[in-house]
Amino acid sequence: MFTTDTASDYADLLDRLHTFLTAKGSAFGLTYAGTGDGTLTAYSGGASSVAETFTITATSSTSFNVVGSVSGSIGPATVGTPFAHAKIEFLISAGGTAFVAGDEFELATAPPWTSKRKALGCRVTATQGNAGPFGVQNIVDGKKVVSTQCWQVTSPVTVPQDVEVEFFEAETIETYQMGALMSSYYSSLPYAWTLQYWDGDSWEDLDTQSGHNDWTEEVVKTFEISSPVSATKYRLHITETNSSSRLRLGLLRLLRTDGVDAAFSQTIWEAPGNDGDSEILVGVHLFERQDADYFNWEIGAFDAFAAGTQWRDQAGHHSRLYLPLWDESIPYWFIADGRHVIVVAKLNTQYEVAYLGLIDSYFSPSQWPYPIALGGSLAFEAEIPDWDDDAWRWSNASLQHRAFTHSDPGDGDNDDVGSYQMRARDLSGGWYGFAGLWNDNGCSGSSGMNLIWPYCCGLELLDANRDGGYLLLPVMLMAQTPNTLGELAGVACVTGQGLTDETLIQDGALDWIVFHDTFRTDRDDFFAVKLD
């Protein structure tokens, strides 16, 4: 199934994706055989979808019978009227040639994705220290190891100092934690403060602390809130410091009843598989820096989920792959089934894309039981940039910023998976990186590099078909060992010769929509996504 709309910003985009995946099951695999040339569109699963196949058969020019392989007959559908059922939804529209009895559509469904965790996170501002390498956002984000980061205000340090946390959705905080996590920081942590919440009219106290002059490098102190409330805005109101020359704080965690740090954005979903009985775990972490003007996603995959474990500590966690976005309106396309989801976000005239979930493997489940892949459009070499570096922005014009179909490690270490915008979990639980290009060239991958076919072979001379149509080629991941792993589901290689972005290419009952690689528009910079 797919949807397209416009989000208000990068956080709203994630919230909309969450609803898209979890509110209804998915519908996919549309086929049609018959005389009439009408269409079946706007299809999705319902709230109670299961893994099954629906046969939708015409009984007249305007009526269809809907039968599921598990659910059985669930009622007639009428041409021109949306069909809405707890198991499946769609709209059949008439064409120039009327349907006749026996014309038949077929669709498969899978259950809704399951939300394992959702904390959209927050924006953080302070009285001082909102910019630079010691910006206040450091105390809640996790793009690097947290022990190397802090918020710092230097001399003269005045009090009170306020750290304001504004959540993207209301959160009930039961405990909070503070700490230094670096030896040179702990002597400069706060001595006294009050944690407050905004009730819509004024700041109200939740917890007051004083006398904290015993901080050490590794100590993280936990404080209980006796009467928790649901609020969107919280404030750490610092009234006394331990140092007159510096005020520092390494971390601030705001913990819900489930133990999740709501200040650290962390969303985890479990996809059911198209069989309804799989366990595919992927997720997104939002992060931002207002001084560097970036507002991004970090995408991740996991081997398992534990309720009491933080995002980066989940079993088999793999991330360090990004989708650069912004704090403005974002037109988008979401495409999903029970195995994977594709996100396309439009920023001005460029496209940011992500792939989370399984590929269509060429191996049997016993040979490769978990063929999960991640694709993004921003990846860095061994050392990711400083938090306030503008390399994080959507305007990054380097080889680090590419669509996953055109993944390019540039001059980085070919063995560093973090250099690649396209990755897949290998048979042993590690991760491969795949290159469609190398230093912006096809057919030039170094020895031992895993490749993306056919982009790795160069498409500079590929034209449209002689009849004006376009060839849609599978996008295959080719590892050095054990060779070709499979292909990306719902993604095709297409020449951009004679095409414009968002052109629809019809293939049977389905459309494919064309996009270009971020800001690049040569004929070999295009790919297509199946709207199914």
C-alpha positions in Angstrom: 0.0 0.0 0.0 1.1 3.6 -0.4 0.1 7.1 0.6 1.2 10.6 -0.4 0.7 13.8 1.4 2.6 16.7 3.0 4.0 16.7 6.6 4.5 20.0 8.5 8.1 19.1 9.4 10.6 16.3 10.1 8.9 15.2 13.4 5.4 15.3 11.9 6.8 13.1 9.0 7.8 10.4 11.5 4.5 10.7 13.4 2.6 10.2 10.1 4.8 7.2 9.2 4.0 5.7 12.6 0.3 6.0 12.0 0.6 4.7 8.4 2.4 1.5 9.5 0.5 0.7 12.7 -3.2 1.9 12.2 -4.0 -0.6 9.4 -2.6 -3.7 7.8 -1.0 -3.5 4.4 -2.3 -4.5 1.0 0.0 -5.3 -1.9 0.6 -7.5 -4.9 -2.3 -6.1 -7.0 -3.0 -8.1 -10.2 -5.9 -7.9 -12.7 -7.2 -10.1 -15.5 -10.4 -9.2 -17.4 -12.2 -7.2 -20.1 -13.0 -4.0 -18.4 -10.3 -1.3 -18.2 -11.3 0.3 -14.9 -8.9 0.5 -11.9 -8.6 -0.6 -8.3 -6.9 2.1 -6.2 -6.6 3.5 -2.7 -6.1 0.0 -1.3 -4.8 -0.8 2.2 -5.4 -3.4 4.8 -7.8 -2.7 7.7 -7.3 -2.6 11.5 -7.9 -6.4 11.6 -6.0 -7.6 8.6 -4.4 -11.0 8.6 -2.0 -12.6 6.1 -4.3 -13.7 3.3 -5.1 -13.3 -0.4 -8.3 -11.5 -1.6 -10.0 -12.4 -4.8 -12.3 -9.5 -6.0 -14.5 -10.9 -8.8 -17.0 -9.0 -11.0 -20.5 -10.3 -10.9 -21.8 -7.5 -13.2 -20.4 -4.3 -14.7 -20.8 -2.5 -11.3 -20.6 -5.2 -8.6 -17.8 -7.3 -7.3 -17.7 -10.1 -4.8 -14.8 -9.9 -2.2 -13.5 -13.2 -0.9 -10.5 -13.7 1.4 -8.5 -17.0 1.5 -8.9 -16.8 5.4 -11.8 -14.5 6.0 -14.1 -15.9 3.3 -16.7 -13.7 1.7 -16.9 -10.2 3.3 -19.5 -8.6 1.1 -20.1 -7.0 -2.3 -18.1 -4.0 -3.6 -19.7 -1.4 -5.8 -17.9 0.4 -8.6 -17.4 4.1 -7.6 -18.0 3.5 -3.9 -15.1 3.0 -1.5 -15.1 -0.5 0.0 -14.2 -0.3 3.7 -13.8 -3.4 5.9 -11.8 -4.3 8.9 -9.8 -6.7 6.7 -9.3 -4.6 3.5 -10.1 -1.3 1.9 -10.1 -0.2 -1.8 -11.9 1.7 -4.5 -12.9 0.3 -7.9 -13.4 2.9 -10.6 -15.0 2.4 -14.0 -13.0 2.9 -17.2 -13.9 3.4 -20.8 -14.7 -0.3 -21.2 -17.2 -1.7 -18.7 -16.3 -4.6 -16.5 -18.0 -8.0 -17.2 -18.7 -10.9 -15.0 -15.6 -12.8 -14.2 -13.2 -9.9 -14.4 -10.9 -10.3 -11.4 -8.5 -8.4 -9.2 -6.3 -10.0 -6.6 -4.7 -8.5 -3.6 -2.7 -9.8 -0.6 -2.8 -8.4 2.9 -0.7 -8.6 6.0 -1.4 -7.5 9.6 -0.5 -3.9 10.9 3.0 -3.3 12.0 3.4 -3.3 15.8 4.6 -0.3 17.8 7.3 -1.6 20.2 8.2 1.9 21.3 7.4 5.5 20.4 9.0 8.6 21.9 9.2 11.3 19.3 11.7 13.3 21.4 12.0 17.0 21.9 13.6 20.3 21.2 16.0 21.7 23.8 16.9 25.3 24.4 18.8 27.0 27.3 19.2 30.5 28.7 22.8 30.3 27.4 24.7 27.8 25.3 22.4 27.0 22.4 25.1 27.0 19.7 28.5 25.5 19.0 30.2 22.2 20.0 28.9 22.6 23.6 25.3 23.3 22.6 22.5 22.3 25.0 21.0 19.7 22.5 24.1 17.6 23.4 22.5 16.5 26.7 19.7 14.6 25.1 21.0 13.5 21.6 23.0 10.4 20.9 24.7 10.8 17.5 28.1 10.1 19.2 29.1 8.4 22.4 27.4 10.5 25.0 30.5 10.6 27.2 32.3 12.9 24.7 29.5 15.6 24.7 28.1 18.1 27.2 26.3 21.4 27.5 28.6 24.2 28.7 28.2 27.8 29.9 31.5 29.6 30.5 32.5 32.5 32.7 30.7 34.6 33.7 28.1 32.0 34.8 24.9 33.7 36.0 22.0 32.0 37.7 19.3 31.1 37.2 20.0 29.1 34.1 17.1 27.3 32.4 17.2 24.3 30.2 13.8 24.0 28.5 12.6 20.7 27.0 9.6 20.9 24.6 8.3 17.5 23.5 6.7 16.9 20.1 3.8 15.2 22.0 2.8 15.2 25.7 4.8 12.9 28.0 4.4 11.8 31.6 7.8 11.8 33.3 8.2 9.8 36.5 11.9 10.0 37.1 14.8 12.0 35.7 18.5 11.5 35.6 21.5 13.9 35.4 25.2 13.2 35.1 28.6 14.3 33.8 30.0 11.2 32.1 33.5 12.8 31.7 36.1 13.4 34.3 36.6 17.1 33.5 32.9 17.8 33.7 31.7 16.6 37.1 33.0 19.5 39.2 31.0 22.0 37.1 27.6 20.3 37.4 24.6 22.1 39.0 24.4 22.4 42.8 20.7 23.2 43.2 17.7 23.2 40.8 14.0 22.7 40.4 12.4 20.6 37.7 9.2 22.3 36.5 6.4 21.8 33.9 4.4 24.3 31.9 0.6 24.1 32.7 -0.4 26.4 29.9 -0.2 29.5 32.0 2.9 29.3 34.3 5.8 27.1 35.3 4.9 24.7 38.2 7.3 22.8 40.4 7.7 19.0 40.2 10.9 18.4 42.2 13.5 20.6 44.0 17.0 19.5 44.8 20.0 21.2 46.6 23.4 20.3 48.0 24.7 18.3 45.1 28.5 18.9 45.4 29.4 15.2 45.3 29.3 14.5 41.6 31.8 12.1 40.1 32.8 11.1 36.6 30.6 8.0 36.3 27.7 8.8 38.6 24.3 9.3 37.0 21.9 10.4 39.7 18.2 9.5 39.6 15.4 11.7 41.0 11.8 10.7 41.6 8.9 12.9 40.8 6.3 12.4 43.5 3.3 13.6 41.5 3.9 13.1 37.7 1.8 15.0 35.2 1.3 14.8 31.4 2.9 17.9 29.8 4.5 19.0 26.6 7.1 21.4 28.2 9.5 20.8 31.1 12.2 23.0 32.5 15.4 22.4 34.6 15.6 25.7 36.5 19.2 25.8 37.9 19.6 28.1 40.8 23.1 27.3 42.2 26.3 26.0 40.6 29.4 24.3 41.9 31.8 26.5 39.9 31.8 30.2 39.2 33.7 29.8 35.9 31.8 27.0 34.2 28.4 25.2 34.3 28.3 21.8 32.6 25.9 19.0 32.2 26.6 15.7 30.3 23.1 14.3 30.2 19.5 14.9 31.1 17.2 11.9 30.8 13.4 12.2 31.3 12.1 8.8 32.0 8.5 7.5 31.5 6.9 4.7 33.5 8.2 2.2 30.9 11.8 3.3 31.6 12.2 4.9 28.2 14.0 8.2 28.1 11.4 10.3 26.3 13.9 13.1 25.6 15.9 10.8 23.4 13.8 10.3 20.3 13.4 6.5 19.7 10.8 4.7 17.6 10.9 1.0 17.1 8.4 -1.1 15.0 8.0 -4.8 14.5 6.9 -5.6 10.9 4.8 -8.9 10.7 6.2 -10.1 7.4 3.8 -10.9 4.6 3.2 -14.2 6.3 2.0 -12.4 9.4 4.3 -14.4 11.6 7.7 -12.7 11.2 9.7 -10.5 13.5 11.3 -7.7 11.6 12.6 -4.8 13.7 13.4 -1.4 12.5 13.3 2.1 13.9 14.0 5.9 13.6 15.8 8.4 15.9 15.1 12.1 15.4 17.9 14.6 16.1 18.4 18.2 15.4 20.7 21.2 15.9 19.0 24.6 15.4 22.3 26.5 15.3 23.5 24.3 12.4 20.0 24.3 10.8 19.5 20.5 10.4 16.6 18.3 11.4 17.3 14.7 10.6 16.4 11.0 11.0 18.8 8.3 12.0 17.4 4.9 10.8 18.2 1.6 12.5 17.6 -2.1 12.5 17.6 -4.6 15.3 17.8 -8.4 15.9 15.3 -8.4 18.8 13.5 -6.1 21.2 13.8 -5.7 24.9 11.3 -3.4 26.7 13.8 -2.1 29.3 16.7 -1.5 26.8 17.4 1.8 25.2 17.5 2.3 21.4 21.2 1.9 20.8 21.5 -1.0 23.2 18.9 -3.3 21.6 20.2 -6.6 20.4 21.9 -6.4 17.0 21.4 -2.6 16.8 22.7 -1.1 13.5 22.3 2.5 12.5 24.7 5.4 11.7 22.7 6.0 8.5 20.7 9.1 8.0 17.9 11.0 6.3 18.7 14.7 6.2 15.4 16.7 6.4 14.3 20.1 7.6 11.9 22.0 9.9 9.5 23.0 7.1 6.7 21.3 5.1 7.7 18.1 3.4 5.8 16.4 0.6 6.2 12.6 1.0 5.4 9.1 -0.3 5.2 6.1 2.0 5.1 2.6 0.5 4.9 -0.5 2.7 3.9 -4.2 3.0 4.5 -6.6 5.8 8.2 -6.9 5.1 9.5 -3.4 4.4 8.8 0.3 4.1 10.1 2.9 1.7 10.1 6.6 2.5 10.6 9.4 -0.1 10.7 13.0 1.2 10.8 16.0 -1.1 12.8 19.1 -0.1 12.5 21.8 -2.7 13.5 19.9 -5.9 15.6 17.1 -4.3 14.5 13.8 -2.8 15.6 12.0 0.4 14.9 8.3 0.5 15.0 5.5 3.1 14.5 1.7 2.9 13.9 -0.3 6.1 13.1 -4.0 6.1 13.8 -7.2 4.2 15.0 -7.6 0.7 13.7 -10.2 -1.7 16.4 -12.7 -1.0 17.7 -15.3 -3.5 18.5 -17.6 -0.5 16.1 -19.9 1.3 14.9 -18.9 4.8 17.0 -21.7 6.2 20.1 -20.3 4.5 19.5 -16.6 5.3 16.7 -16.2 7.9 16.9 -12.5 8.4 17.8 -10.7 5.1 17.3 -7.2 6.5 18.6 -4.1 4.8 18.8 -0.3 5.5 19.1 2.4 2.9 19.4 6.1 3.6 20.7 9.1 1.8 23.5 10.4 4.2 26.4 8.3 5.4 29.8 9.3 6.8 33.2 7.7 7.0 34.9 6.4 10.1 34.4 9.6 12.1 31.0 11.3 11.9 31.1 15.1 11.9 30.9 17.3 15.0 27.3 17.9 16.1 27.3 21.5 14.9 28.8 20.7 11.5 26.7 21.7 8.5 27.6 18.4 6.8 24.5 17.1 8.5 22.3 19.4 6.5 20.2 18.5 3.5 22.3 20.9 1.5 25.4 18.7 1.8 26.6 18.4 -1.8 29.3 15.8 -1.3 29.4 12.1 -2.1 28.3 11.4 1.5 24.8 12.5 0.3 23.2 10.1 -2.2 20.2 7.9 -2.7 20.7 4.4 -1.4 20.4 3.1 -5.0 23.5 5.1 -5.9 25.4 4.4 -2.6 29.0 5.7 -2.8 31.7 5.4 -0.2 33.8 8.0 -1.9 37.4 8.0 -0.7 36.5 6.3 2.5 37.6 2.9 3.8 35.8 0.4 1.6 35.6 -1.9 4.6 33.8 0.7 6.8 30.1 -0.1 6.5 29.4 3.4 7.8 30.6 4.9 4.5 27.7 3.4 2.5 24.2 4.6 2.0 23.0 1.0 1.3 23.6 -1.9 3.7 22.4 -5.4 4.4 22.9 -7.7 7.4 25.1 -10.6 6.4 24.6 -14.3 7.2 26.7 -14.1 10.3 25.0 -11.0 11.9 27.5 -8.4 10.6 26.7 -5.9 8.0 27.7 -5.4 4.3 28.0 -2.0 2.6 27.1 -1.8 -1.1 28.3 0.6 -3.7 26.3 1.6 -6.8 29.1 4.1 -7.7 32.6 4.8 -6.5 33.7 8.4 -6.4 30.7 9.2 -8.6 31.7 6.7 -11.3 30.3 3.4 -12.4 32.4 0.3 -13.2 35.2 1.5 -11.0 34.6 -0.3 -7.7 37.8 -1.4 -6.0 38.6 -5.0 -5.5 36.6 -6.6 -2.7 33.8 -4.0 -2.9 30.2 -5.2 -2.7 28.2 -3.7 -5.5 24.6 -2.6 -6.5 23.6 -3.8 -10.0 23.0 -2.3 -12.5 24.1 1.1 -11.2 27.6 -0.2 -10.6 28.0 -0.8 -14.4 27.1 2.7 -15.5 23.9 3.8 -17.3 25.3 6.8 -19.3 24.3 5.2 -22.6 20.9 3.7 -21.6 18.0 5.2 -23.5 14.2 4.7 -23.4 12.8 1.8 -25.4 12.2 2.3 -29.1 8.5 2.3 -28.5 8.8 5.1 -25.9 8.4 2.9 -22.9 10.9 2.3 -20.1 12.7 -0.8 -19.0 12.5 -1.4 -15.2 15.5 -3.4 -14.0 15.7 -5.1 -10.6 18.2 -3.4 -8.2 20.3 -6.3 -6.9 22.8 -6.4 -4.0 25.9 -8.3 -5.0 28.3 -9.3 -2.2 31.8 -10.7 -2.9 30.8 -13.7 -0.8 28.4 -15.4 -1.2 27.6 -13.4 -4.4 24.2 -12.0 -5.3 22.1 -11.8 -2.2 18.8 -10.6 -3.7 17.0 -7.5 -4.8 15.4 -4.5 -3.2 11.7 -4.9 -2.9 9.7 -2.4 -4.9 12.7 -0.5 -6.3 13.8 -0.5 -9.9 16.6 1.0 -12.0 15.4 3.2 -14.9 17.2 5.5 -17.2 16.3 9.2 -16.7 16.6 9.9 -20.4 13.5 11.8 -21.4 11.9 11.5 -18.0 10.9 14.0 -15.3 10.6 13.4 -11.6 7.4 11.9 -10.3 6.5 10.5 -13.8 4.4 7.4 -13.5 5.4 4.3 -15.5 2.6 1.7 -15.8 3.5 -2.0 -15.5 0.4 -4.1 -15.6 -2.1 -3.1 -12.9 0.6 -1.1 -11.1 2.3 2.3 -11.4 6.0 3.0 -10.7 7.0 6.6 -9.7 10.3 8.0 -10.9 12.7 10.1 -8.7 16.3 11.3 -9.1 19.2 10.8 -6.7 19.0 13.6 -4.2 20.0 16.7 -6.2 21.6 14.9 -9.2 19.7 14.7 -12.5 21.9 13.0 -15.1 20.2 10.1 -16.9 22.0 7.6 -14.7 20.8 9.3 -11.5 17.2 8.0 -11.6 15.3 5.2 -9.9 11.7 4.1 -9.7 9.5 3.0 -6.7 6.5 0.7 -7.1 3.3 2.2 -5.8 1.9 -1.0 -4.3 
